[in-house]
Each structure stands twice: as C-alpha cells, then as structure tokens.
Amino acid sequence: MIKAMTSYLVMIDDLRSTDQWMAMESCFPENNLGSRIIITTRIEDAAKAGGPVPVEAEVETLFSRKVSGSMSGVFDNKPQTKDACERSGLQRVELEQMKQFIKVTYNSLSPDLRACLLYLSIFPANHEIDIERLVRLWLANGFIRRRENHSMEDTAGCHIHELIARKLIKPSQWSHDGTPRSCTVHRVIHEFIVWQATKNKFVCLIHAEQRGASLSPSNPAVRWLSLQNSTKLDIGADLSYVRSVTVLGKASALPPQTKLSSKRLRVLDLEGCEGAVLLDGLWELLHLRYLSLRGTDISELPEKIAELIYLQTLDVRSTKVKELPPSIVGLENLMHLLAGNAKLPHEISKMKALVTLSCANNRSWGSSASVLKELGEIANLRELELFCEVTQSSGDKKHMPDDEKQVVFMRDGFQTLNKLHIQGSFPSLSFKIGALPNVQVLELNFEKGHPEESAGVSGIEHLLSLEHVLLEFSHHGGGTTATYAAVKEAAKIHPNKHLKVTICS
C-alpha cells in the first residue's frame, strides 16, 4: 500500500484482465501530488478499466515513435504489399519478431478461444468473414462450451468480442445496433495462425497452384480441409479424419461425399462456390452439423436430407432451390434454417429446435395470414427474416384480395421472437395489440414498393418490448417521408420512452 502523502510513478506491465486491476486499484491513493500509473496491456477492456484511454490517433503516434514501424504494422488495417514492406524495413527477421509478439497473446488465450482463432486459418488473409456464419461454424465444430447463465450463441459472441479486444481480428462492417457484422484477419496474424494450425496438424490448405494435391502421409489426421480455387483433390487422399470441409472458388474441387467420414465430418461449407454442386451420398454424412449451399448453382435438395439428424444449420439462400423437401420437418436438431426464396414445407411448426428462420412470404404456400400463423407456432423461434413480395404489378394489385395486400401480425404466436427483419415490397404492415410480446429489434427494409402506398405501417406502439426500429429504403418518394413520420409518431406514444428509431441510407 502506497502512503497517501507520497507521490509515485508505477509501471504495470502486461495487465491480463479487469479483475487484476480491480484487485490492485485500492493500493494507489488519489492524492493530487502528480502521481502517475502507466499500464501496458493487450486487452482493450483492461486498458479502459485503468482509467481514461488516449484516443486511437495518439496511441498510434506513440506506438510508431517508440516501437519499430514493423511492429505497429500489425495493428493497422492497410494492405501491405511485399514492396511496401521492404521499403519500410519490414524484413524477415522483423516478421519473426512480430510473430513472437503475437504468440505471447495467443498463449494467453483459453483453449476454446485458441481453437476459435485457429479455425480462421481456413479463410484467405484479409478475407471478409461474416460473423453469424463464423459463430455457426464454431458451434458446429464443437468449439463453444456453454458458460453459466449464457447461451452457446452468447458465449460465442463473447469470444468475438475478446478476439477484437486483443486486436487479433478487426471488424470490417458494423450492424446498425453497433455490433460487428463481419471481420478480417490481418495478413501477418493470418500467417501466424496458419503456421500454428498447420504445426498442430489441424488444417490443410490447398490452393489452385497445387493441382492434384493430396494430404501429406505424415499428416493424415488433418481436421480442417480448405480448398481455395483448387481444381481437384487427389482422389487417393486420406480424408477419414477430416471434420470440416470448406470450398472457396470452384465447386469441382469438392471431394466425393463417399470419401469423407460419415462419423467425423461436421461441416460442409460450399458458400459462393462456382459450378455444379454434386450431393451424391450427402445423406450418408450422418454427423453433419453445418451445411451451406448459399450462392451455389444447386436447384434441388435430396429427400434423404432428413437422415442428417444432427444438422444444426442449413443455408440455401441465393440458390435455385424452389421448394424444400417435406422431410426437413423431421430434422429435430435444426436450429438455423436459412431458406431464402425456397418454399417451406407445411407443418414447419413441428421444428421445435428452430431459433433462426430466413424465408419468403411465398404466395404459393398460402395467404399471408396462413403463413404467419404457422410460423408463429414455432415454439422457440427467436429471429425471423421475412422476404415479402405482395405487389406484383399495378394490374395484379387492383385484383388482389385485401388480405394479400397486407402483412398483419396478430396477438397470437411468435411468443419467443426477439428480432424481426422484414424486407420487400409490402404496401401495408400492421401490428395488432398484444402482437410480438418479446420483440426488441424491428428492421424494415422497403424495396421496389409504390411510394404512395409505402406509408402503411401501423401498430408499432403495440410492441411493448421494442427497443430499436431500423428503417431502410431502396427508393425515395412521398411514401418514404410518410413512413418515417408514422414510425416517429408511434415512438412518441410507445410505452418505452427511450425507443430508438434509425433511418438507414
């Protein structure tokens, strides 16, 4: 304990947590004698706990002056070319020193967090990674262990926050509520985690220039296989230990499903693949947790997909799939169904594990009221993204029944929903008294609508748990102004006097 009438200068190096600071803070009296405490830490929250933090520009200036330019380059977000690195004196020795610096941070991570970080090695350096996609991949791989009083998704969110705080990943896009939507990994940090994951025999990266590449005989137990613009994997490769397959580029690089272990494979991620996707033998991958066909050329799902009894995530957005097979309702562990414009099967309310649903309000399925009624009966649904296209043309509109011109949420159903995102060209949207009792976030994205009719939004004041309304318009006109005015007026009479309304450009 420092005496109260003594001035002091204290240096605390490598503060590891806010708890460490709280334990020692009382030892330093505030005596107005010009005392100073200097703290170094790799943890942003720990830095903030220690008192006022200099603005980022001041930190970067100090860092650049006192440390070599090569070290400060780890933390900027500017792409570094080879020539630029050489011009700034960034030689191989300095890169190794930087890796040692990163290694210290890496070694301070918990085992779970290390696995989450190393898994980022499957993506190229500076690749923009969707946060929701990443969290679902972590969950499917079994990297997340539930914390007390936290859901698995909340725990994964804490991991994202910690990796950002430690400067190991950098947010690249932000959601309107201030949470990161996507992230990137700096090329030097990426090089380190690829090296670490390869050394631990976790990952095998195969690029386009490695034609006919096969897994090394000395490393048969690789867990994560990432095929990046590769044309084909050697058919003789041993894939019996692979748990995760990610294909970035050409769909033809995907090995036959029969070569993959039916007991070990958990992730098959083909998002954005080019060319025909062959799903022969898919149903034999009995332990598959994650299947993404988003943005591929796939047009039909096999009926036998219902045999993937452990599947947690199915993503067919932006594909040619017009209808999901009825057997999907038998997937008792499916938590995230991202169906896009594909028609949903009847009896979807039987899917008790479903927490996230992205789908279209498809008129071929039934009226808007019948669609919403069935969706509202899904017992544990927390997030709904609904694409509505109720206005086909001015000619159709005149002959369209009134209930087809409206999207109406009644007081029954959607008892667990806390986030609703509606996108499309809907002339009328209404929330009745008692509707959506637990919705906290409402996002409305108006597309291709008729400006003179777009103001038909009513009943927002009936959403008693609402905290934030986000409005986005892809067209502008009188309806845009009227809609915003109507929502603002509803906010004035809403029970939550702190209700936030944001209009997005």
Secondary structure, DSSP 8 states (H G I E B T S, - for coil): ---TT---EEEEEEE--HHHHHHHGGGS---SS--EEEEEES-HHHHHHTS----HHHHHHHHHHHS-HHHHTTT--S---HHHHHHTT--HHHHHHHHHHHHHHHHTS-HHHHHHHHHGGGS-TT--EEHHHHHHHHHHHT-----TT--HHHHHHHHHHHHHHTTSSEEEEE-TTSSEEEEE--HHHHHHHHHHHHHTT-EEEEETTSTT----TT-TT--EEEEES-S---TT---TT--EEEEESBGGGS--GGGS-TTT--EEE-TT-BS----TTGGG-TT--EEE-TTS------GGGGG-TT--EEE-TTSS--B--GGGGG-TT--EEE-TTSB--TTGGG-TT--EEEEE--TTT--HHHHHHHHTT-TT--EEEEEEE----HHHHHHS-GGGSEEEE-SSS-SS--EEEEEEE-SEEEE-TT-STT--EEEEEE-S--GGGTTEEE-GGG-TT--EEEEEESS-SHHHHHHHHHHHHHHHTSS-TT-EEEEE-
